[in-house]
């Protein structure tokens, strides 16, 4: 590809990024949802219902109209078919991750620039300082990974049915907004879940979203190492979170080993770092290279498969590994010998 072709390719991407940014505003301000539920509205009615200042609202509506997210009839705006994709229950799991990532990735890049010369890290998640985006990082994680969990991970852990029959306890370490445990609780009516996270915002969102499941689901704002666990845990889950705890690997092995019973299991779901650098040249692997770059903001790195297997074996577990269809993620199931 020559320079002119490369510039054309890059410039062709810019309107797409602009459209995703407009969609992000439509979702996070509630404008899309308001039009979805209320139908056609004037700028004055939209201002009253969303609290968005009139001039910003007018300009947003014009931009959303330009990008085919809104339709306009005389003085009334309504949600166009393309805008419906971001609020419809059947489509938003597919559309929202791209919308959120279009905003989150530039924020991550600015953090890399901030810390690159000092080597400093920001040991929080999300790893940026804008509180306005905090609620949406969890929504992005849920919409991006819940279908993958239900379609590919869940079928590979049939033992969850026995855990449910025995009213066992599942502990989700780094639970975020609790999406994984909430999904389990909907499908299995007897098991109990405990989610633990160091993000207050994530735990508060989890508690709110699980209000109807309080008897079975508990979400705790705490450091896992300082958190008391029930006498018996049937399943520990690390859903793309083990690499966040890797610098404390020895303590993690010690804590898990002390709480693993003869029939306990550990499920680890991680994006895998390739064994050879050349693998990163594959198109599907490029997101892994970018993720590993921005993980350093938090002082983390992605893990190789043999590292995860070694960790589980150090806990006294035998290991099964399953590669997911995307070719990027794998799950590891640790079982007591």
ABEGO torsion letter per residue (X at the ends): XBAAAAAAAAAAAAAAAAAAAAAAAAAAAGAAAAAAAAEBBBAAAAAAAAGBBAAAAAAAAAAAAAAGABBBBEABBBBBAAAAAAABAAAAAAAAAAAAAAAAAAAAAAAAAAAAAAGBBBBBOBABABAAAAAAAAAAAAAAAAAAAAAAAAAABAAAAAAAAAGBBBBBBGAEAGAAAAAAAAABAABBBBBBBABAAAAAAAAAAAAAAAAABBBBBBBAAABBBBABBABBBBBGAAAAAAAAAAAAAAAAAAABBAABBBBBBBBBBBABAAAAABAAAAAAAAAAAAAAAAGBBBBBAAAAAAAAAAAGBBBBBBBBAAGABBBBBBBBX
